[in-house]
Amino acid sequence: MSSRKKRCRNWVKRQSRDLYVRQARTLGLRARSVFKLREVDRRYGLIRPDSRVVDLGCAPGSWCEHVASVVRDPGRVVGVDQLETRPLEGVRIIQGDFLDPAIQAMIRNHFGDELIDLVLSDMAPNLTGIHVTDQANARKLQNSILSFCRAGLSAGGTVLTKVFEGDSLAEIRSDYGNMFSRVISVKPEASRSRSRELYLLGKGFHGRTGRTTRSAKVC
Ligand SMILES: C[S@@+](CC[C@H](N)C(=O)[O-])C[C@H]1O[C@@H](n2cnc3c(N)ncnc32)[C@H](O)[C@@H]1O
């Protein structure tokens, strides 16, 4: 058997054993990753019924589904992905690359003069296997999220972003620390223990004119 077939078979085996995959199927949810967001939301109270929320890397849409179950007012939730996302009631889906400035402008235009309360990102850059390139791509993605927050997040706003253990994590965390009062590292239970992924939760955005050199409390 080719190694690709073996990897594929192992993936199918893991998926069928995975408690969260089974639970998502039973509940008719779009992806197991919803359990990560649900846990962080439960612990830290991210989403309010009147929140304006942007979900970056939203396909297939389980995070958007959760957000839309709390935010009842249509037009307050925008999901962005380069892949197609099946339509969801109360959610504006924008298909495109978040790194493209035209896509970021579309998101901001959607909200007009209103600022965003919560930016979620479950995006991960495609891995090339070349360490230096992968680290640079991870940094580029986070820098883009940070500058998007700088331009459109409300003072006191929140960001939750997926990152990976690695050389650039300390720098990324410190960049968030310069813009948010508190930065918390979260590894939700549904995040596979062997995965290097974790989430940075930035609370209390200093605001567009806020302090940018103050160091935050980093937990
Ligand atoms: C783990 S999936 C997200 C799952 C989603 N949170 C859910 O619960 O359904 C990550 C997504 O990020 C998207 N993505 C990665 N980089 C992106 C980029 N630069 N622009 C837009 N989408 C991106 C991928 O296409 C992929 O669909």
PDBQT file of the ligand as one rigid body, heavy atoms in Angstrom, charges set to zero:
ROOT
HETATM    1  C1  LIG A 301      -9.813  24.289  10.157  1.00  0.00    +0.000 C 
HETATM    2  S1  LIG A 301     -10.682  25.012   8.830  1.00  0.00    +0.000 S 
HETATM    3  C2  LIG A 301     -11.900  25.988   9.643  1.00  0.00    +0.000 C 
HETATM    4  C3  LIG A 301     -13.048  25.215  10.217  1.00  0.00    +0.000 C 
HETATM    5  C4  LIG A 301     -14.121  26.143  10.719  1.00  0.00    +0.000 C 
HETATM    6  N1  LIG A 301     -13.691  26.886  11.900  1.00  0.00    +0.000 N 
HETATM    7  C5  LIG A 301     -15.360  25.382  11.101  1.00  0.00    +0.000 C 
HETATM    8  O1  LIG A 301     -15.569  25.177  12.299  1.00  0.00    +0.000 OA
HETATM    9  O2  LIG A 301     -16.119  24.973  10.216  1.00  0.00    +0.000 OA
HETATM   10  C6  LIG A 301      -9.561  26.250   8.277  1.00  0.00    +0.000 C 
HETATM   11  C7  LIG A 301     -10.060  27.024   7.086  1.00  0.00    +0.000 C 
HETATM   12  O3  LIG A 301      -9.200  28.162   6.888  1.00  0.00    +0.000 OA
HETATM   13  C8  LIG A 301      -9.229  28.467   5.517  1.00  0.00    +0.000 C 
HETATM   14  N2  LIG A 301      -8.113  29.369   5.208  1.00  0.00    +0.000 N 
HETATM   15  C9  LIG A 301      -6.795  29.182   5.440  1.00  0.00    +0.000 A 
HETATM   16  N3  LIG A 301      -6.084  30.248   5.010  1.00  0.00    +0.000 NA
HETATM   17  C10 LIG A 301      -6.980  31.134   4.512  1.00  0.00    +0.000 A 
HETATM   18  C11 LIG A 301      -6.866  32.424   3.914  1.00  0.00    +0.000 A 
HETATM   19  N4  LIG A 301      -5.680  33.018   3.741  1.00  0.00    +0.000 N 
HETATM   20  N5  LIG A 301      -7.997  33.055   3.523  1.00  0.00    +0.000 NA
HETATM   21  C12 LIG A 301      -9.209  32.469   3.677  1.00  0.00    +0.000 A 
HETATM   22  N6  LIG A 301      -9.379  31.244   4.229  1.00  0.00    +0.000 NA
HETATM   23  C13 LIG A 301      -8.288  30.585   4.643  1.00  0.00    +0.000 A 
HETATM   24  C14 LIG A 301      -9.145  27.117   4.831  1.00  0.00    +0.000 C 
HETATM   25  O4  LIG A 301      -9.648  27.185   3.515  1.00  0.00    +0.000 OA
HETATM   26  C15 LIG A 301     -10.025  26.251   5.762  1.00  0.00    +0.000 C 
HETATM   27  O5  LIG A 301     -11.324  26.133   5.268  1.00  0.00    +0.000 OA
ENDROOT
TORSDOF 0
